Amino acid sequence: MTQQYIDKVDLVGRVGQTLEIRYFESGAMKTSLTLAVKPPYRSETPLYFDLELWGNIAQVAAD
């Protein structure tokens, strides 16, 4: 039996720009956003992550 590994990352931060929402002819939905995450040390600048969310998660982010 083969083992499957799933990587999980929890990011907590603030949305850095307006969400970009796209609907496709197939009914799929995509939301793009930039998330600013504050590092554990105060002297460091925030880390920015460009995220693409699809399906139900995209709808939750848009709401």
LOPA-319615 format. One record per atom (N, C-alpha, C): residue in three letters; x, z, y. Coordinates in pm, whole numbers, plus 50000, padded with zeros to 5 digits. Layout:
// residues N
alaXZY...
END
This chain:
// residues 63
met500855000049884met500005000050000met500905000050124thr500574991650219thr501364991250341thr500835001350441gln501735006850519gln501345016450622gln501215009250755gln500205012950830gln500025007450963gln500295018351065tyr501065014951165tyr501385024351271tyr500665020151399ile500105029651466ile499425026951593ile500125035051700asp500565028251804asp501175034951918asp500085038352018lys500135050352071lys499125054752167lys499835060352289val499375055852406val499935060552532val498765064752620asp498815076852673asp497805081652767asp498415081452906leu497835073352994leu498315072553132leu497285078953223val497745088053308val496875094653404val497445091753542gly496615085553626gly497095081953757gly495975077353847arg496345070053950arg495385065054048arg495425049854050val494245043854069val494165029354078val494785025254211gly495735015954206gly496485012354325gly495925000754405gln494924993954355gln494364982554427gln492924980454380thr492244971154444thr490874967854405thr490884961354267leu489924965054185leu489824959154051leu489484944354059glu490064936553971glu489724922453960glu488914920753831ile487664916753845ile486764915553730ile486484900753705arg486644896353579arg486354882453543arg485414882253424tyr484434873353431tyr483504871053321tyr483784857153265phe483724855753135phe484004843053069phe482714837453008glu482714824452983glu481544817852927glu481134823652792ser482094828752719ser481824834552587ser481114848052598gly481014853452721gly480394866552742gly481404877752752ala482674874552730ala483734884652738ala483984888452884met484474900452903met484774905453036met486194910753038lys486914908153149lys488274913053166lys488394919653302thr488974931553306thr489244938553431thr490744940553443ser491314936553557ser492744938353584ser492904948653694leu493894957453678leu494154967553778leu495594972153772thr496034978753880thr497344984953884thr497144999953888leu497845007153801leu497725021653793leu499045027953838ala498975037053935ala500155044353983ala500205057853913val501295060553844val501465072953769val502605080853831lys502335093353864lys503345102053924lys504255107653814pro505565105753828pro506505111353729pro506525126653737pro507055133053635pro507065147753635pro507935154053744tyr508875146553799tyr509745152153902tyr509305147054038arg509165155854135arg508605152454266arg509465142554344ser510755142254322ser511635133754402ser511565119054360glu510965116054246glu510915102354198glu509715094954256thr509865081854271thr508755073654319thr507775071154204pro506525068254235pro505535065854129pro505895053854043leu505445054053921leu505595042753830leu504295034753835tyr504395021553842tyr503215012953850tyr503065005053721phe501855004953668phe501544997653546phe500444987453576asp500664974853540asp499634964553551asp498884964353418leu497574966753426leu496754967953305leu495694957053301glu495394952253181glu494274943253156glu493384949953053leu492144951753089leu491174958253001leu490144947952960trp489734948252833trp488794938552780trp487584945652719gly486464938752717gly485264943352648gly484634955552711asn484234965152626asn483534977152673asn484404985752765ile485694986352738ile486584994152823ile486654987952962ala486614974752971ala486614967953100ala485344971453179gln484214972353109gln482954975853174gln482984990253227val483564999353150val483675013353192val484545014253317ala485655007153320ala486535007453437ala485835001453560ala485054991153541ala484364984653652ala483274993553712asp482655001553626asp481595010653673asp482195021953753
END
